[in-house]
Amino acid sequence: MNPPNPLAFLQQQPYLIPALIALPVVVAAIIFLVMKFNEMREERASFRGWQQEDEDRRDETPASQQTGQQPYELPKPKSEKEITIDELRAREERLRVREESLKRRKLAELGEKEQLVERKHVTNIVKEERQVTDEQEELLRREQRIDEMRNDRKRLVKLIELAEDRYNDGLMSEKNFRSIMASYQKELVEMDVEMAKLRD
């Protein structure tokens, strides 16, 4: 005899499939409801216990009331509604003083920064002017040196002409003439090179 096939049985009874699927959900829901019900009962019981303790406390008269004295109560903190106009004005005054102090501090910082920037600017201007002045002085020195060298060159040219005249008149030997001319020519070349460098 073949064992029963559960799939074939379920195919013959299709209404059992949703029941099998829903069964764990229903069981979980019932367990959840039972647990909630127990929690509510415990809370209600503890609440009743608190109420009973509170009533017991109220029934007991404190010693301060028996002697006719009022029990000491801590001062309640003032709510926003209980703050007086004077206190509000005092708060506003403190805020105004703090704000003015902050403004003064910011203005002082800004003034220091402006002075620093101005000092840097003036220093840069002075440096630029000094640089321009130095360049102008250097140019002036070069021009003066070139003028001096031109005068020296003119003097050398006159000396060369004078030496040629003396040699032509027979007042100077050829050996002396050549030596003097070589020296003068060397000085002229050196002057021309130096003048070219100064012009560059």
Backbone as CSV, one residue per row, in Angstrom:
resi,resn,N_x,N_y,N_z,CA_x,CA_y,CA_z,C_x,C_y,C_z
1,MET,0.857,-1.180,0.000,0.000,0.000,0.000,0.896,1.233,0.000
2,ASN,0.651,2.201,-0.883,1.460,3.428,-1.018,1.150,4.400,0.129
3,PRO,2.217,5.086,0.662,1.964,6.090,1.720,1.196,7.269,1.128
4,PRO,0.383,7.939,1.950,-0.413,9.065,1.426,0.496,10.235,1.025
5,ASN,0.195,10.841,-0.088,0.961,11.984,-0.598,0.288,13.260,-0.104
6,PRO,0.960,14.072,0.758,0.314,15.275,1.303,0.013,16.305,0.219
7,LEU,0.873,16.385,-0.811,0.624,17.368,-1.875,-0.647,17.031,-2.640
8,ALA,-0.824,15.743,-2.894,-2.040,15.334,-3.606,-3.264,15.621,-2.756
9,PHE,-3.142,15.381,-1.422,-4.260,15.651,-0.528,-4.619,17.132,-0.540
10,LEU,-3.540,18.017,-0.493,-3.786,19.468,-0.495,-4.383,19.932,-1.827
11,GLN,-3.973,19.240,-2.913,-4.559,19.620,-4.207,-6.049,19.264,-4.259
12,GLN,-6.418,18.198,-3.577,-7.839,17.825,-3.544,-8.631,18.739,-2.617
13,GLN,-7.952,19.271,-1.555,-8.627,20.144,-0.585,-7.957,21.542,-0.637
14,PRO,-8.164,22.379,-1.636,-7.425,23.657,-1.775,-7.758,24.665,-0.681
15,TYR,-8.883,24.562,-0.010,-9.234,25.547,1.029,-8.357,25.383,2.257
16,LEU,-7.642,24.244,2.414,-6.783,24.039,3.575,-5.469,24.853,3.488
17,ILE,-5.036,25.197,2.280,-3.737,25.914,2.107,-3.772,27.273,2.804
18,PRO,-4.820,28.139,2.568,-4.832,29.430,3.302,-4.968,29.228,4.800
19,ALA,-5.690,28.180,5.215,-5.846,27.943,6.653,-4.510,27.586,7.283
20,LEU,-3.705,26.765,6.583,-2.377,26.395,7.110,-1.449,27.609,7.157
21,ILE,-1.566,28.483,6.160,-0.702,29.677,6.140,-1.105,30.640,7.247
22,ALA,-2.405,30.811,7.474,-2.894,31.780,8.456,-2.768,31.283,9.890
23,LEU,-2.645,29.979,10.095,-2.631,29.416,11.441,-1.498,29.993,12.312
24,PRO,-0.228,30.059,11.870,0.825,30.630,12.736,0.580,32.101,13.056
25,VAL,0.014,32.834,12.085,-0.253,34.262,12.316,-1.304,34.417,13.407
26,VAL,-2.341,33.604,13.346,-3.418,33.674,14.337,-2.882,33.310,15.715
27,VAL,-2.048,32.264,15.775,-1.476,31.835,17.062,-0.619,32.951,17.643
28,ALA,0.226,33.592,16.792,1.086,34.686,17.270,0.245,35.851,17.766
29,ALA,-0.828,36.180,17.047,-1.699,37.288,17.456,-2.349,36.989,18.804
30,ILE,-2.791,35.733,19.012,-3.432,35.364,20.282,-2.435,35.479,21.432
31,ILE,-1.195,35.007,21.191,-0.161,35.089,22.238,0.120,36.553,22.579
32,PHE,0.214,37.391,21.548,0.480,38.817,21.749,-0.629,39.468,22.576
33,LEU,-1.880,39.146,22.241,-3.015,39.727,22.965,-3.033,39.279,24.425
34,VAL,-2.709,38.007,24.672,-2.686,37.500,26.046,-1.615,38.230,26.849
35,MET,-0.435,38.429,26.241,0.661,39.115,26.937,0.284,40.560,27.243
36,LYS,-0.327,41.247,26.285,-0.760,42.636,26.486,-1.793,42.715,27.612
37,PHE,-2.721,41.752,27.614,-3.763,41.731,28.648,-3.131,41.581,30.028
38,ASN,-2.124,40.702,30.149,-1.433,40.504,31.422,-0.692,41.774,31.857
39,GLU,-0.043,42.425,30.905,0.671,43.664,31.230,-0.302,44.721,31.744
40,MET,-1.461,44.838,31.073,-2.457,45.818,31.498,-2.963,45.516,32.913
41,ARG,-3.165,44.234,33.206,-3.619,43.858,34.543,-2.576,44.224,35.603
42,GLU,-1.293,43.960,35.277,-0.227,44.287,36.233,-0.130,45.794,36.447
43,GLU,-0.245,46.578,35.362,-0.193,48.031,35.489,-1.361,48.547,36.319
44,ARG,-2.543,47.972,36.088,-3.729,48.403,36.842,-3.554,48.084,38.328
45,ALA,-2.981,46.914,38.600,-2.778,46.519,40.007,-1.762,47.441,40.674
46,SER,-0.661,47.747,39.973,0.350,48.633,40.566,-0.209,50.037,40.735
47,PHE,-1.047,50.481,39.787,-1.675,51.806,39.893,-2.587,51.867,41.110
48,ARG,-3.346,50.783,41.319,-4.228,50.740,42.495,-3.395,50.788,43.787
49,GLY,-2.246,50.106,43.769,-1.369,50.128,44.948,-0.862,51.541,45.219
50,TRP,-0.483,52.251,44.161,-0.019,53.640,44.320,-1.141,54.531,44.848
51,GLN,-2.351,54.316,44.321,-3.477,55.121,44.797,-3.720,54.880,46.288
52,GLN,-3.634,53.625,46.680,-3.865,53.279,48.090,-2.801,53.918,48.973
53,GLU,-1.522,53.866,48.538,-0.445,54.489,49.311,-0.658,55.994,49.417
54,ASP,-1.097,56.604,48.320,-1.329,58.051,48.303,-2.445,58.420,49.273
55,GLU,-3.514,57.621,49.262,-4.623,57.884,50.183,-4.176,57.701,51.633
56,ASP,-3.338,56.691,51.872,-2.833,56.474,53.232,-2.005,57.657,53.701
57,ARG,-1.193,58.183,52.804,-0.366,59.344,53.138,-1.227,60.563,53.451
58,ARG,-2.277,60.739,52.678,-3.164,61.887,52.900,-3.882,61.779,54.246
59,ASP,-4.208,60.576,54.604,-4.922,60.388,55.875,-4.036,60.731,57.073
60,GLU,-2.722,60.465,56.920,-1.813,60.775,58.023,-1.600,62.288,58.049
61,THR,-1.765,62.905,59.209,-1.559,64.352,59.328,-0.121,64.593,59.727
62,PRO,0.574,65.465,59.016,1.984,65.718,59.374,2.102,66.439,60.700
63,ALA,3.274,66.320,61.312,3.519,66.919,62.628,3.449,68.426,62.566
64,SER,3.870,69.003,61.438,3.863,70.465,61.319,2.447,70.998,61.333
65,GLN,1.471,70.238,60.778,0.086,70.694,60.776,-0.534,70.542,62.159
66,GLN,-0.113,69.501,62.905,-0.649,69.313,64.249,-0.215,70.451,65.160
67,THR,1.022,70.979,64.997,1.503,72.072,65.838,1.046,73.418,65.329
68,GLY,0.428,73.483,64.161,-0.078,74.734,63.609,0.916,75.454,62.720
69,GLN,2.102,74.855,62.445,3.093,75.497,61.579,2.888,75.025,60.150
70,GLN,3.201,75.910,59.241,3.123,75.568,57.819,4.430,74.876,57.419
71,PRO,4.353,73.781,56.637,5.606,73.132,56.203,6.394,74.059,55.280
72,TYR,7.747,73.951,55.331,8.614,74.798,54.493,8.537,74.341,53.041
73,GLU,8.266,75.276,52.178,8.196,74.962,50.746,9.326,75.685,50.033
74,LEU,9.974,74.984,49.098,11.022,75.601,48.288,10.400,76.628,47.355
75,PRO,11.084,77.739,47.116,10.504,78.740,46.197,10.414,78.166,44.789
76,LYS,9.291,78.415,44.184,9.096,77.911,42.816,9.892,78.772,41.841
77,PRO,10.484,78.138,40.831,11.187,78.951,39.826,10.184,79.796,39.062
78,LYS,10.605,81.006,38.739,9.701,81.920,38.051,9.477,81.448,36.625
79,SER,8.243,81.438,36.241,7.932,81.130,34.842,8.110,82.404,34.033
80,GLU,8.067,82.277,32.717,8.228,83.435,31.837,7.141,84.477,32.103
81,LYS,5.946,84.039,32.524,4.851,84.988,32.765,5.111,85.805,34.020
82,GLU,5.846,85.222,35.010,6.065,85.902,36.275,7.234,86.867,36.252
83,ILE,8.020,86.910,35.156,9.159,87.821,35.071,8.628,89.249,34.989
84,THR,9.175,90.127,35.819,8.676,91.500,35.878,9.289,92.353,34.779
85,ILE,8.709,93.545,34.601,9.207,94.483,33.584,10.609,94.950,33.945
86,ASP,10.883,95.153,35.250,12.211,95.589,35.678,13.271,94.553,35.321
87,GLU,12.941,93.279,35.523,13.887,92.223,35.165,14.121,92.191,33.663
88,LEU,13.057,92.392,32.876,13.215,92.447,31.413,14.104,93.609,31.007
89,ARG,13.880,94.781,31.667,14.719,95.945,31.347,16.182,95.679,31.710
90,ALA,16.384,95.008,32.862,17.759,94.683,33.281,18.415,93.752,32.274
91,ARG,17.643,92.768,31.802,18.175,91.861,30.764,18.546,92.622,29.500
92,GLU,17.633,93.516,29.070,17.897,94.313,27.861,19.148,95.167,28.038
93,GLU,19.317,95.748,29.235,20.488,96.592,29.502,21.774,95.774,29.430
94,ARG,21.724,94.558,30.032,22.920,93.689,29.968,23.256,93.318,28.537
95,LEU,22.219,92.985,27.758,22.448,92.646,26.354,23.000,93.838,25.578
96,ARG,22.471,95.045,25.870,22.938,96.241,25.169,24.408,96.520,25.490
97,VAL,24.773,96.376,26.782,26.170,96.601,27.190,27.088,95.599,26.507
98,ARG,26.656,94.324,26.489,27.466,93.287,25.841,27.638,93.565,24.348
99,GLU,26.537,94.007,23.712,26.582,94.299,22.279,27.519,95.478,21.982
100,GLU,27.456,96.528,22.834,28.350,97.674,22.640,29.804,97.270,22.837
101,SER,30.046,96.401,23.833,31.419,95.928,24.070,31.937,95.159,22.866
102,LEU,31.089,94.289,22.304,31.492,93.539,21.110,31.750,94.467,19.933
103,LYS,30.881,95.502,19.772,31.079,96.455,18.678,32.405,97.196,18.823
104,ARG,32.691,97.654,20.057,33.954,98.371,20.285,35.152,97.483,19.972
105,ARG,35.067,96.200,20.415,36.171,95.274,20.155,36.371,95.053,18.654
106,LYS,35.241,94.888,17.941,35.324,94.678,16.482,35.903,95.915,15.795
107,LEU,35.437,97.123,16.234,35.957,98.355,15.636,37.451,98.505,15.897
108,ALA,37.891,98.138,17.116,39.326,98.211,17.426,40.119,97.254,16.542
109,GLU,39.603,96.033,16.374,40.286,95.051,15.506,40.360,95.562,14.075
110,LEU,39.231,96.127,13.580,39.227,96.665,12.220,40.224,97.815,12.072
111,GLY,40.283,98.696,13.119,41.243,99.809,13.075,42.674,99.311,13.009
112,GLU,42.985,98.280,13.813,44.345,97.713,13.788,44.673,97.119,12.421
113,LYS,43.678,96.402,11.841,43.904,95.810,10.521,44.128,96.893,9.466
114,GLU,43.319,97.980,9.539,43.487,99.069,8.570,44.865,99.711,8.713
115,GLN,45.310,99.921,9.978,46.638,100.502,10.189,47.737,99.596,9.632
116,LEU,47.564,98.285,9.836,48.557,97.339,9.332,48.616,97.378,7.810
117,VAL,47.411,97.387,7.185,47.363,97.442,5.717,47.975,98.742,5.211
118,GLU,47.656,99.863,5.930,48.194,101.165,5.511,49.709,101.189,5.655
119,ARG,50.210,100.611,6.769,51.663,100.556,6.957,52.334,99.754,5.853
120,LYS,51.717,98.599,5.522,52.286,97.777,4.445,52.282,98.544,3.130
121,HIS,51.168,99.259,2.879,51.048,100.022,1.640,52.120,101.114,1.573
122,VAL,52.268,101.840,2.692,53.282,102.909,2.744,54.676,102.317,2.578
123,THR,54.921,101.175,3.245,56.233,100.527,3.125,56.512,100.133,1.680
124,ASN,55.488,99.578,1.013,55.668,99.204,-0.399,55.951,100.422,-1.264
125,ILE,55.221,101.522,-0.989,55.445,102.751,-1.770,56.873,103.262,-1.553
126,VAL,57.300,103.258,-0.269,58.662,103.729,0.046,59.698,102.853,-0.648
127,LYS,59.465,101.531,-0.616,60.403,100.610,-1.283,60.471,100.893,-2.781
128,GLU,59.267,101.080,-3.383,59.240,101.361,-4.825,59.941,102.682,-5.132
129,GLU,59.675,103.711,-4.303,60.324,105.005,-4.530,61.835,104.898,-4.357
130,ARG,62.243,104.138,-3.311,63.674,103.960,-3.082,64.323,103.236,-4.259
131,GLN,63.583,102.219,-4.773,64.110,101.473,-5.914,64.247,102.390,-7.130
132,VAL,63.205,103.220,-7.355,63.255,104.164,-8.488,64.396,105.147,-8.297
133,THR,64.536,105.633,-7.050,65.615,106.592,-6.763,66.973,105.946,-6.983
134,ASP,67.112,104.696,-6.509,68.387,103.986,-6.710,68.688,103.812,-8.188
135,GLU,67.638,103.455,-8.957,67.840,103.282,-10.406,68.219,104.603,-11.060
136,GLN,67.552,105.690,-10.626,67.878,106.999,-11.198,69.306,107.411,-10.856
137,GLU,69.694,107.154,-9.588,71.065,107.485,-9.182,72.082,106.679,-9.978
138,GLU,71.747,105.396,-10.195,72.653,104.549,-10.981,72.776,105.069,-12.406
139,LEU,71.622,105.442,-13.000,71.662,106.008,-14.361,72.486,107.295,-14.399
140,LEU,72.313,108.140,-13.385,73.062,109.404,-13.324,74.558,109.141,-13.200
141,ARG,74.929,108.158,-12.332,76.352,107.804,-12.197,76.920,107.307,-13.527
142,ARG,76.116,106.491,-14.225,76.591,105.986,-15.533,76.804,107.131,-16.524
143,GLU,75.829,108.055,-16.560,75.950,109.191,-17.495,77.180,110.036,-17.166
144,GLN,77.387,110.253,-15.840,78.569,111.032,-15.454,79.860,110.331,-15.861
145,ARG,79.865,109.008,-15.621,81.067,108.231,-15.993,81.294,108.256,-17.511
146,ILE,80.194,108.147,-18.293,80.323,108.196,-19.759,80.849,109.560,-20.203
147,ASP,80.327,110.650,-19.565,80.832,111.997,-19.902,82.318,112.127,-19.591
148,GLU,82.710,111.609,-18.398,84.139,111.655,-18.035,84.980,110.904,-19.063
149,MET,84.480,109.721,-19.474,85.252,108.912,-20.428,85.309,109.587,-21.801
150,ARG,84.221,110.278,-22.174,84.271,111.020,-23.451,85.349,112.109,-23.411
151,ASN,85.388,112.814,-22.264,86.410,113.852,-22.118,87.809,113.237,-22.160
152,ASP,87.987,112.102,-21.457,89.294,111.418,-21.473,89.660,110.972,-22.882
153,ARG,88.643,110.498,-23.627,88.894,110.031,-25.012,89.317,111.205,-25.899
154,LYS,88.625,112.358,-25.724,89.005,113.551,-26.507,90.441,113.969,-26.201
155,ARG,90.786,113.886,-24.897,92.153,114.239,-24.499,93.171,113.294,-25.129
156,LEU,92.811,111.949,-25.145,93.726,110.974,-25.755,93.880,111.213,-27.257
157,VAL,92.789,111.551,-27.912,92.840,111.799,-29.361,93.746,113.005,-29.647
158,LYS,93.640,114.043,-28.780,94.509,115.221,-28.965,95.967,114.866,-28.749
159,LEU,96.196,113.977,-27.702,97.576,113.553,-27.434,98.141,112.749,-28.601
160,ILE,97.291,111.905,-29.217,97.739,111.116,-30.380,98.094,112.064,-31.531
161,GLU,97.224,113.061,-31.769,97.494,114.028,-32.846,98.792,114.806,-32.581
162,LEU,98.984,115.171,-31.301,100.210,115.893,-30.939,101.454,115.036,-31.155
163,ALA,101.336,113.724,-30.785,102.473,112.805,-30.979,102.776,112.637,-32.465
164,GLU,101.726,112.566,-33.301,101.943,112.432,-34.758,102.622,113.681,-35.321
165,ASP,102.169,114.850,-34.828,102.793,116.105,-35.298,104.273,116.149,-34.926
166,ARG,104.603,115.778,-33.710,106.011,115.798,-33.270,106.851,114.792,-34.056
167,TYR,106.247,113.611,-34.302,106.991,112.598,-35.076,107.227,113.097,-36.504
168,ASN,106.179,113.744,-37.089,106.317,114.256,-38.462,107.324,115.403,-38.522
169,ASP,107.420,116.186,-37.415,108.378,117.292,-37.393,109.783,116.805,-37.055
170,GLY,109.944,115.518,-36.761,111.252,114.944,-36.469,111.694,115.184,-35.044
171,LEU,110.726,115.537,-34.151,111.072,115.817,-32.760,110.988,114.549,-31.884
172,MET,110.569,113.411,-32.488,110.417,112.176,-31.729,110.926,111.021,-32.556
173,SER,111.599,110.075,-31.895,112.118,108.910,-32.614,110.972,107.954,-32.932
174,GLU,111.227,107.113,-33.912,110.181,106.160,-34.341,109.858,105.171,-33.223
175,LYS,110.875,104.774,-32.480,110.665,103.810,-31.407,109.748,104.398,-30.329
176,ASN,110.046,105.638,-29.908,109.197,106.299,-28.906,107.784,106.523,-29.445
177,PHE,107.703,106.931,-30.726,106.396,107.182,-31.331,105.529,105.916,-31.317
178,ARG,106.142,104.781,-31.743,105.376,103.522,-31.769,104.945,103.105,-30.353
179,SER,105.810,103.266,-29.366,105.498,102.896,-27.988,104.333,103.745,-27.455
180,ILE,104.421,105.079,-27.704,103.357,105.986,-27.229,102.036,105.669,-27.929
181,MET,102.080,105.438,-29.241,100.867,105.155,-30.008,100.217,103.840,-29.549
182,ALA,101.037,102.823,-29.251,100.504,101.542,-28.781,99.793,101.734,-27.448
183,SER,100.412,102.529,-26.553,99.809,102.769,-25.245,98.491,103.528,-25.387
184,TYR,98.512,104.613,-26.253,97.288,105.394,-26.451,96.172,104.567,-27.105
185,GLN,96.548,103.758,-28.085,95.552,102.923,-28.770,94.911,101.909,-27.788
186,LYS,95.753,101.357,-26.921,95.245,100.400,-25.920,94.234,101.092,-24.991
187,GLU,94.566,102.303,-24.524,93.654,103.047,-23.648,92.349,103.373,-24.372
188,LEU,92.442,103.739,-25.644,91.229,104.048,-26.418,90.312,102.842,-26.525
189,VAL,90.885,101.684,-26.826,90.078,100.455,-26.958,89.394,100.125,-25.624
190,GLU,90.171,100.234,-24.519,89.597,99.944,-23.192,88.451,100.907,-22.869
191,MET,88.638,102.195,-23.225,87.581,103.182,-22.985,86.335,102.879,-23.807
192,ASP,86.526,102.526,-25.072,85.369,102.220,-25.930,84.577,101.012,-25.397
193,VAL,85.307,99.994,-24.928,84.641,98.791,-24.372,83.863,99.153,-23.118
194,GLU,84.480,99.946,-22.217,83.810,100.324,-20.970,82.582,101.199,-21.243
195,MET,82.676,102.113,-22.195,81.560,102.974,-22.553,80.404,102.162,-23.134
196,ALA,80.728,101.161,-23.946,79.691,100.290,-24.509,78.967,99.533,-23.395
197,LYS,79.745,99.072,-22.402,79.127,98.354,-21.264,78.215,99.276,-20.472
198,LEU,78.669,100.500,-20.241,77.859,101.450,-19.468,76.578,101.821,-20.219
199,ARG,76.638,101.926,-21.545,75.439,102.260,-22.317,74.432,101.105,-22.269
200,ASP,74.929,99.861,-22.217,74.012,98.692,-22.148,73.346,98.637,-20.786
